[in-house]
Amino acid sequence: MDYRTDLIAQVKRDSVERFKDHTVTVQHNEGMYRQWRCQKPGTRNCYFDVTTWPGYLAITGDIGDFVFARCDDMIPWVGGAVRDPGYAAEKCVAGAIYDDRMELVDEWLSEDVGYGNDGIENMPSEKQIALAYLREARTYMESVQQFQCELYNSCLNDGEMPAFQAFRYHFLWCLEALAWWLGKLEE
């Protein structure tokens, strides 16, 4: 598996455990102005609120804070959006969605760096040298930005920089929380 796939699987496992004793309480329900509190009774650990108003849905609380905007009544929309993090991210108007991840740099360096089945041995020698330098330099780098600067200045930069970003754990966790909440509303 890769980092992104592992992260999604981890969030799903964690969510099942953390929400298993949660209940849903209606705080407010007036047309499209609604609020639900989701928490384990007696504690606010991993609690969250879901609030809607025309055109918006917010999830706030111990697990993160995100606001989505798409259509007047957001509840039908969010049912499909929680299953597609990329689409949900497009409609997220507030909240930190992505993290730069050195794990993705490491994955990129361990792959054939865009040479696919031709392999690194068929890469031009100056690119092989640049790749060897980047692999060595990576051991001293602490941030994706440092690596991207080195990559940008290398002959491996063909104008299209690889993305070393992944969804943040809390963004994926909030999507799982919304899926859990929707399931409880349907019960």
Secondary structure as GFF3:
##gff-version 3
##sequence-region A 1 187
A	DSSP	alpha_helix	3	19	.	.	.	ID=ss1
A	DSSP	beta_strand	23	30	.	.	.	ID=ss2
A	DSSP	beta_strand	33	39	.	.	.	ID=ss3
A	DSSP	beta_strand	48	53	.	.	.	ID=ss4
A	DSSP	beta_strand	56	61	.	.	.	ID=ss5
A	DSSP	beta_strand	66	69	.	.	.	ID=ss6
A	DSSP	alpha_helix	74	81	.	.	.	ID=ss7
A	DSSP	alpha_helix	85	90	.	.	.	ID=ss8
A	DSSP	beta_strand	92	94	.	.	.	ID=ss9
A	DSSP	beta_strand	98	100	.	.	.	ID=ss10
A	DSSP	alpha_helix	102	110	.	.	.	ID=ss11
A	DSSP	three_ten_helix	116	118	.	.	.	ID=ss12
A	DSSP	three_ten_helix	120	122	.	.	.	ID=ss13
A	DSSP	alpha_helix	125	138	.	.	.	ID=ss14
A	DSSP	alpha_helix	144	153	.	.	.	ID=ss15
A	DSSP	beta_strand	165	167	.	.	.	ID=ss16
A	DSSP	alpha_helix	169	186	.	.	.	ID=ss17
###
